[in-house]
Amino acid sequence: MLNKILGEIISILLKLIFVALAVLVIMEASKWAYKEGYNILSSSNNGEIRNVSISIPKGSNTEQIANILHDAGLVNSTLYFRVMSKLNGVENKYQYGDYTFSTSYSQDEIMKKLTTEGARKEVKQFTLVEGLTLEQTAASLAKQGICSKSDFYETLDKKWGYRFLDSIPKDRKIKFQGYILPDTYEVYADASPEQVIGVIFNEMDKIWTDENIKKAESMGYTIDEIITVASIIEKEVVEKEEQPLVSSVIYNRLDKNMPLQMCSTIMYVLEVPRDRLFFEDLEKESPYNTYKNIGLPVGPICSPGKAAILAALEPEKTDYLFFVLKDDGSRTHNFNSNLEQHNADKKKYKKTFNP
C-alpha cells in the first residue's frame, strides 16, 4: 500500500517537473520571439530617411549579404532576411556590385534590387553551325575564344545528368558527337567550360521532351539512333524543306532491310575530305560505311541542327527509296520510289556526276 502511494507521489512530481520545464522553454522561446519580432517590426531608420551605399563583394552568399545590410542599418534581423530570401526563391540569386538604398525601403524592395540591379556582367556570343564533327566543334569554340580544346574535351567527360545522354553506348570512342546542338549562344565573358557546355546541353534538353522521347520509343529507336539519323539528314541535303523527305527515305530503306547507301557516311570516314566520291571509296571498311553495312552507322557523323532532329522524329510519309541531286544549281533533289526511275534521274542530271 505504501509503495503504491509513493509511486503515485513520484508520478505526480515528475508530471509537475515536466510541466515546469515546458513552461520555462515556452517562456524563453517567447522572449526570443518577442525580441526578434520587435527587431523585425520596428523601424530600422529611427524615423530618419536617408540613402545608404553598400558594396556586395563578388561571391557573397545570402548570410554575408544579410550581415552587410544589417551593419548598414537596412535590416534589423539577418535571420528574417535569410528566411524570407529562401521563401521568396531568391536565395543565391543576389548579384554583386555597388548599391544605394533608401532606409525607407521594405525588405521586398531590397531583395528585388539585389536581384536585378547588380553589376552588369560582360557577355559574349558564339555560334556553332550545323554539320560539325566533335573535333570541328572543339576547334570552333577555341577559335571563338570560348574555351580551349583540351578544356572542352576534359569537361565533356564529367557526369551531366541529362536524359538524352543516357542512350549513348558506353564503349563509343567519340562519345558526344551529335550532341552539341548547333545554335548561337550567349554566355558571360568569364563563363567556365562547364557553364558553356551546360548552356548547350540545356538547349538540347528542350528538344528531348517527354513527348519526343516517347515518339522515338514508339518508332522503335533510341535517342542515340534518332540523332544518328538526324546527322545523316543534316549532311545529305542543304535545303531544310527536304529534310523530312530524306528522313522518309532512310526509314523506308531501314524497314526494307536495304543498305542506306548514304554518301555522307562515306565522306565522314575519308582521311582526306573531298567534294565527290570514287567507286573504290564505297568499298572502304568502316562501321560507318552504309554501302557495305545494313542498318545505321555506329553513331552520329556530325552535330545535327534542331530541324534535322525534328525531321528524324517526324519523317514525311512517302514510299521514296532514292534521291538524286539536280544539276540546275537549285541544291534540291529529285525523289522517287524505284530504281529504274532513279537511274533515269541520274542520266537526266548527269552534270551532277560528270561535271
C-alpha positions in Angstrom: 0.0 0.0 0.0 2.8 2.4 1.0 4.7 1.6 -2.2 1.6 2.4 -4.3 1.2 5.8 -2.5 4.9 6.6 -3.0 4.6 5.6 -6.7 1.7 8.0 -7.2 3.5 10.8 -5.5 6.6 10.3 -7.6 4.4 10.2 -10.8 2.8 13.5 -9.8 6.1 15.1 -9.1 7.5 14.0 -12.4 4.5 15.5 -14.2 5.0 18.8 -12.3 8.6 18.9 -13.2 7.8 18.2 -16.9 5.2 21.0 -16.9 7.6 23.4 -15.2 10.3 22.6 -17.8 7.8 23.1 -20.6 6.7 26.4 -19.2 10.3 27.5 -18.9 11.0 26.6 -22.5 7.9 28.4 -23.7 8.9 31.5 -21.7 12.4 31.5 -23.1 11.0 30.9 -26.7 8.5 33.7 -26.2 11.3 36.1 -25.1 13.3 35.2 -28.2 10.3 35.5 -30.4 9.4 38.9 -28.9 12.9 40.2 -29.4 13.0 39.0 -33.0 9.5 40.3 -33.7 10.4 43.6 -32.2 13.6 43.9 -34.3 11.6 42.9 -37.5 8.6 45.2 -37.0 10.4 48.2 -35.5 11.7 50.8 -37.9 15.4 50.4 -38.8 15.8 54.1 -39.6 14.7 55.5 -36.3 12.4 57.9 -38.2 15.3 59.2 -40.3 15.1 58.5 -44.1 18.5 58.6 -45.8 20.4 56.9 -48.6 22.9 54.2 -47.7 25.5 53.0 -50.1 26.9 49.5 -49.7 29.1 47.1 -51.7 28.4 43.4 -52.2 31.6 41.6 -53.0 31.6 39.0 -55.8 30.8 35.5 -54.4 28.9 36.7 -51.3 26.3 34.3 -50.0 22.9 35.2 -48.5 24.2 35.2 -45.0 27.1 37.5 -45.8 24.7 39.9 -47.7 22.3 39.9 -44.7 25.1 40.9 -42.4 26.2 43.7 -44.7 22.6 45.0 -44.8 22.3 44.7 -41.1 25.5 46.6 -40.4 24.3 49.4 -42.8 21.1 49.7 -40.8 18.9 48.5 -43.7 17.5 45.4 -42.0 17.1 44.6 -38.3 17.1 40.9 -38.4 19.6 38.9 -40.5 17.6 35.7 -39.7 14.4 37.2 -41.1 16.1 38.4 -44.3 17.7 34.9 -44.9 14.4 33.1 -44.2 12.4 35.4 -46.5 15.1 35.1 -49.2 14.6 31.4 -49.2 10.8 31.6 -49.1 10.8 34.1 -52.0 13.0 31.9 -54.1 15.8 34.5 -54.4 18.4 32.9 -52.1 21.7 32.6 -54.0 20.3 34.8 -56.8 21.6 38.1 -55.4 24.1 40.0 -57.6 27.3 41.5 -56.5 28.1 45.2 -57.1 27.6 48.7 -55.6 24.2 49.7 -54.4 22.4 52.7 -52.9 19.3 52.0 -50.8 16.9 54.3 -49.0 16.3 53.4 -45.4 12.6 53.7 -46.3 12.9 50.6 -48.5 10.9 47.5 -47.5 12.7 44.2 -47.4 10.9 43.2 -50.6 12.2 46.3 -52.4 15.8 45.5 -51.1 15.5 41.9 -52.4 14.2 43.0 -55.8 17.0 45.5 -56.2 19.7 43.0 -55.2 18.4 40.5 -57.8 18.0 43.0 -60.7 20.4 45.9 -60.4 23.8 44.3 -59.6 27.0 44.6 -61.6 26.3 44.3 -65.4 28.4 41.3 -66.4 30.0 41.4 -69.8 28.6 38.7 -72.1 29.8 37.2 -75.4 28.2 35.2 -78.1 29.4 32.2 -80.0 27.9 30.3 -83.0 28.1 26.6 -83.8 26.9 25.8 -87.3 25.2 22.6 -88.4 27.1 19.6 -89.5 30.3 19.9 -87.5 32.1 16.9 -86.1 33.0 17.0 -82.4 36.6 17.8 -83.3 35.5 20.7 -85.5 33.2 21.9 -82.7 36.1 22.0 -80.3 38.3 23.9 -82.8 35.4 26.4 -83.4 35.0 27.1 -79.7 38.7 27.6 -79.3 38.9 29.9 -82.3 36.0 32.0 -81.0 37.8 32.4 -77.7 35.2 30.4 -75.7 37.3 27.6 -74.3 40.4 25.6 -75.3 40.0 22.3 -77.0 41.6 20.4 -74.0 39.2 22.1 -71.5 36.3 21.3 -73.8 37.1 17.6 -74.0 38.0 17.3 -70.3 34.8 19.0 -69.2 32.6 16.9 -71.6 33.7 13.7 -69.7 32.0 14.9 -66.5 28.7 13.5 -65.4 25.9 15.7 -66.7 22.6 14.0 -65.7 20.6 14.8 -68.9 18.2 12.0 -70.0 19.1 12.4 -73.7 22.7 11.3 -72.9 21.7 8.1 -71.3 21.3 6.1 -74.6 24.9 6.8 -75.8 26.8 3.4 -75.8 29.3 3.2 -73.1 32.1 2.0 -75.4 31.7 4.7 -78.0 35.0 6.3 -78.9 33.7 9.7 -79.9 31.0 9.7 -77.2 29.4 13.2 -77.5 29.4 13.6 -81.3 26.0 14.7 -82.4 25.0 16.0 -79.0 26.5 19.6 -79.3 23.4 21.4 -80.6 24.2 24.0 -83.3 22.9 27.4 -82.5 24.0 30.9 -81.4 24.6 31.1 -77.7 25.3 33.8 -75.2 27.3 33.3 -72.0 29.1 35.5 -69.5 32.6 36.6 -70.7 34.1 34.7 -67.7 32.0 31.6 -68.2 33.7 28.3 -67.4 33.9 25.4 -69.9 31.3 23.6 -67.7 28.9 26.6 -68.0 29.4 26.8 -71.7 28.6 23.1 -72.2 25.7 23.4 -69.8 24.2 26.2 -71.9 24.4 24.0 -75.0 23.1 20.9 -73.3 20.2 22.9 -71.8 19.1 23.8 -75.4 19.3 20.1 -76.5 17.3 19.1 -73.4 14.5 21.4 -74.6 14.2 19.2 -77.7 14.0 16.0 -75.8 10.7 16.5 -74.1 8.7 13.6 -72.7 6.6 13.7 -75.9 9.6 13.4 -78.2 11.2 10.7 -76.1 8.0 8.7 -76.3 7.8 9.4 -80.0 11.3 7.9 -80.6 10.3 4.9 -78.5 7.1 4.4 -80.5 9.2 4.4 -83.7 11.4 1.7 -82.2 14.5 3.8 -81.9 16.7 5.1 -79.1 17.5 8.8 -78.8 21.0 8.0 -80.0 19.7 6.3 -83.1 17.4 9.2 -83.8 20.3 11.6 -83.5 22.3 9.3 -85.8 19.5 9.5 -88.4 19.4 13.3 -88.0 23.1 13.6 -88.5 22.8 11.9 -91.9 19.9 14.1 -92.8 22.0 17.1 -91.9 24.8 16.2 -94.2 22.7 14.9 -97.1 20.7 18.0 -98.0 21.2 21.7 -97.8 17.5 22.8 -98.0 15.7 22.2 -94.7 12.4 21.7 -96.6 13.9 18.4 -97.9 14.9 17.1 -94.6 11.6 15.2 -93.8 11.8 13.7 -97.3 15.4 12.4 -96.7 14.2 11.1 -93.3 11.5 9.1 -95.0 14.0 7.6 -97.5 16.2 6.5 -94.5 13.4 4.8 -92.6 11.9 3.3 -95.7 15.2 1.6 -96.6 15.7 0.5 -93.0 12.2 -1.1 -93.0 13.1 -3.0 -96.2 16.5 -4.0 -94.8 18.2 -2.2 -97.6 21.6 -0.6 -97.2 21.2 3.1 -96.7 23.8 4.0 -99.3 24.3 7.5 -98.0 27.3 9.2 -99.4 27.7 11.4 -96.3 28.7 8.4 -94.2 31.5 7.6 -96.6 32.6 11.2 -96.7 32.8 11.0 -92.9 35.4 8.3 -92.9 37.6 9.6 -95.6 41.1 10.6 -94.3 41.2 13.5 -96.8 37.7 15.0 -97.3 36.8 15.9 -100.9 33.8 17.0 -102.9 32.9 13.7 -104.6 33.4 10.0 -104.1 35.1 7.4 -106.2 33.9 3.8 -106.6 36.8 2.5 -104.5 35.6 4.7 -101.6 32.4 2.7 -101.4 34.4 -0.4 -100.6 36.1 1.2 -97.6 36.0 -1.0 -94.5 34.3 1.0 -91.8 31.3 0.6 -89.4 30.1 3.9 -90.9 30.0 2.6 -94.5 26.3 2.4 -95.3 27.1 1.0 -98.7 28.6 -2.2 -97.3 26.7 -2.5 -94.0 23.0 -2.9 -93.4 21.4 -0.5 -90.9 22.5 2.7 -89.3 26.2 3.6 -88.8 27.5 3.1 -85.3 26.9 6.7 -84.3 26.2 10.2 -85.4 28.5 11.6 -88.1 28.1 15.2 -87.2 26.1 17.6 -85.0 22.6 17.9 -86.5 20.5 21.0 -86.1 17.1 21.2 -84.4 15.3 21.0 -87.8 17.2 17.8 -88.7 16.4 16.2 -85.3 12.7 17.0 -85.7 12.8 15.7 -89.2 14.2 12.4 -87.9 11.3 12.3 -85.4 8.7 13.3 -87.9 9.6 11.9 -91.4 7.4 12.6 -94.3 5.1 9.7 -95.2 6.3 8.6 -98.6 7.4 5.4 -100.4 10.6 7.1 -101.6 13.8 5.0 -101.6 16.1 7.1 -103.8 17.0 10.7 -104.3 19.5 12.5 -106.7 20.8 16.0 -106.7 19.5 18.1 -109.6 22.1 19.8 -111.8 20.2 23.1 -112.1 22.0 24.9 -109.3 19.0 24.8 -107.0 20.7 22.5 -104.5 17.5 20.4 -104.4 16.9 16.8 -105.1 14.5 14.6 -107.1 12.9 11.8 -105.0 11.5 8.6 -106.3 10.5 5.1 -105.2 12.0 2.7 -107.8 15.5 2.0 -109.1 14.5 2.4 -112.8 13.3 6.0 -112.3 16.3 6.7 -110.1 18.7 5.6 -112.8 16.8 7.7 -115.3 17.2 10.7 -113.0 20.9 10.1 -112.7 21.2 10.2 -116.5 19.0 13.3 -116.6 21.1 15.1 -114.1 24.4 13.7 -115.4 26.2 17.0 -114.8 26.0 16.2 -111.1 28.1 13.1 -111.6 30.2 14.2 -114.7 30.7 18.0 -114.4 
